Every structure is written in structure tokens, then in C-alpha cells.
Amino acid sequence: MREPPSSAPDGPLIDPEVHVESFRQAREARRLELVEDYVELIADLIGDGGEARQVDIAARLGVAQPTVAKMLKRLAEDGLVQQRPYRGVFLTASGEALAVQSRERHRIVERFLCALGVSPETARRDAEGIEHHVSAETLEAFRRFADGRSDA
């Protein structure tokens, strides 16, 4: 007869300060996730059609236009975008840098997942969430693995 699964940890709990830092990092990643998704999408829309319109952002994210308007206001306040009447949304230099960084993180995670044997479609979808939650150290390990070298 099998014992029911235990919810107890496998070993002693880690130091409280280490625990706090882990949760702090996760909260910060969640906070930045939306910002990074928006600037990356805006960069993609600008690259594809020369501008990013609020209606296009809403359609691609599957959210209502007022939700997009609220986020664009926040991004403008943070110095990441500029909104031009009747012209759409454009990235500032800071916004463009963040979009490039986010896109590169996404590509590394996606390549890593494909190197593990995950299908390209699943890797693309899964990378969308993972990219925001990995440390620079882990991301570098993903990159090395995807590049076929584990010691560089």
C-alpha cells in the first residue's frame, strides 16, 4: 500500500533570508513580465508595419483597448514609449533596448527548449513565460547548452 504524498519539504527549510530573496526575485520578474511583453510586441509591430497601434497591441495580446491604454500610459511614464496622436506608439531608446534584451532572452530559452527536444511550437509558447523568470546565470547556461557547449 502506498503512502499518500507528503507536503513536507524533502529536507530542512532553507535559511529565511535566502527564502525571502527567492520570493522577491519571483515577484520582481512578474512585475517586469508585462512591461517586457509590451515593449517586445511594440518593437515587433514597428518592425513589421512601421508603427504599433493600440488596436493592434490589444488584438495580439488578447486584451481590451482600455487595458492597453492604461499600460501604455505607464510605459510612457517609465520613459519606454512615446505616443503620437493619430500615429501610434513608438519606443524610446530605453524601450528599444529593453525590447532587444527581452527578445534575446526569449530566443535563448526557445533554442534551449528545442535542444531538449521540445517541439518548436511548444518551445515558442513556453519560452514566453520562462524568459522572464530565469537569472542571468541560468540564461547563460541555457545559451551554452543550446550552442552545444556546456563548459564555456
Secondary structure as UniProt FT lines:
FT   HELIX           16..49
FT   HELIX           54..61
FT   HELIX           65..77
FT   TURN            78..79
FT   STRAND          81..84
FT   TURN            85..87
FT   STRAND          88..91
FT   HELIX           93..115
FT   TURN            116..117
FT   HELIX           120..130
FT   TURN            131..133
FT   HELIX           136..146
FT   TURN            147..148
//
